[in-house]
Each structure stands twice: as C-alpha cells, then as structure tokens.
Amino acid sequence: MKLMKHMEAVFVVAISLGVSGSYLLDAIPEAQARDRSADATQVASGAKMAVVSVSAKRLSSAEQQSAGSRG
C-alpha cells in the first residue's frame, strides 16, 4: 500500500532514469563496420559447386555402441 501512496514519486524517478539512460546511450558512437567483399573462391555459383571434404575415420560398431545415443 505504501507504493500506491508514493506512485507519483515512483513515476518521476522512472521517467528521470529513462531520460538519463536515453542520453547516455545516445552518446555511445555506433559501430563502424568495414565493407568486406567475399573472396571469389568462397562463393558457390551455378557453375561451381561448394565441396566439403571430411577426412575422419569411421567408427567401428563397438565404438558406435559405446557412444550410445549421443547423436
């Protein structure tokens, strides 16, 4: 019930925090991202397909069973 008695003070404090926070956030400069173009070797097109090579050995059946249902 004390909160309802002092609702005007709570409102004024909330507004003052919001306004001062707005000014503080406005003072922070925006991030300056550099333009970066993609390398031609990294772009897949219709004529050139992207290929991923995996050089890992397969698990044996015993290793698969010991791994369980992890994925």
C-alpha positions as CSV (number, residue, x, y, z in Angstrom):
1,M,0.0,0.0,0.0
2,K,2.9,2.4,0.6
3,L,3.8,2.0,-3.1
4,M,0.3,3.3,-4.1
5,K,0.8,6.3,-1.9
6,H,4.1,7.3,-3.5
7,M,3.2,6.4,-7.1
8,E,3.9,9.9,-8.3
9,A,7.4,9.8,-6.9
10,V,8.0,6.3,-8.4
11,F,6.8,7.6,-11.8
12,V,9.1,10.7,-11.6
13,V,12.1,8.5,-10.7
14,A,11.3,6.1,-13.5
15,I,11.0,8.9,-16.1
16,S,14.2,10.5,-15.0
17,L,16.1,7.2,-15.2
18,G,14.7,6.6,-18.7
19,V,15.6,10.1,-19.9
20,S,19.1,10.0,-18.5
21,G,19.6,6.5,-19.8
22,S,18.5,7.6,-23.3
23,Y,21.1,10.4,-23.2
24,L,23.8,8.1,-22.1
25,L,23.0,5.5,-24.8
26,D,22.8,8.3,-27.4
27,A,26.4,9.4,-26.5
28,I,27.8,5.9,-27.4
29,P,29.0,6.0,-31.0
30,E,27.6,3.5,-33.4
31,A,29.7,0.5,-34.5
32,Q,31.6,1.2,-37.7
33,A,31.6,-2.0,-39.7
34,R,34.1,-2.2,-42.6
35,D,33.0,-3.2,-46.0
36,R,34.3,-6.6,-46.9
37,S,33.7,-8.3,-50.2
38,A,33.6,-12.0,-50.4
39,D,36.5,-13.8,-52.0
40,A,35.6,-15.4,-55.3
41,T,36.9,-18.8,-54.0
42,Q,34.4,-18.7,-51.1
43,V,31.3,-18.1,-53.2
44,A,29.4,-21.0,-54.7
45,S,27.7,-20.4,-58.0
46,G,25.7,-22.5,-60.5
47,A,28.9,-23.4,-62.5
48,K,31.0,-24.2,-59.4
49,M,29.7,-26.3,-56.5
50,A,30.9,-25.9,-53.0
51,V,32.6,-29.1,-51.8
52,V,33.3,-30.1,-48.2
53,S,35.9,-32.8,-47.6
54,V,35.8,-34.8,-44.3
55,S,38.9,-36.7,-43.5
56,A,37.9,-38.6,-40.4
57,K,37.8,-42.4,-39.9
58,R,34.5,-44.2,-39.4
59,L,33.7,-45.6,-36.1
60,S,33.7,-49.3,-35.6
61,S,30.4,-51.0,-34.5
62,A,31.9,-51.4,-31.0
63,E,32.7,-47.7,-30.8
64,Q,29.2,-46.8,-32.1
65,Q,27.6,-48.9,-29.4
66,S,29.8,-47.5,-26.6
67,A,28.9,-44.0,-27.9
68,G,25.2,-44.9,-27.2
69,S,22.5,-42.5,-28.3
70,R,24.6,-39.3,-28.3
71,G,23.7,-38.5,-31.8
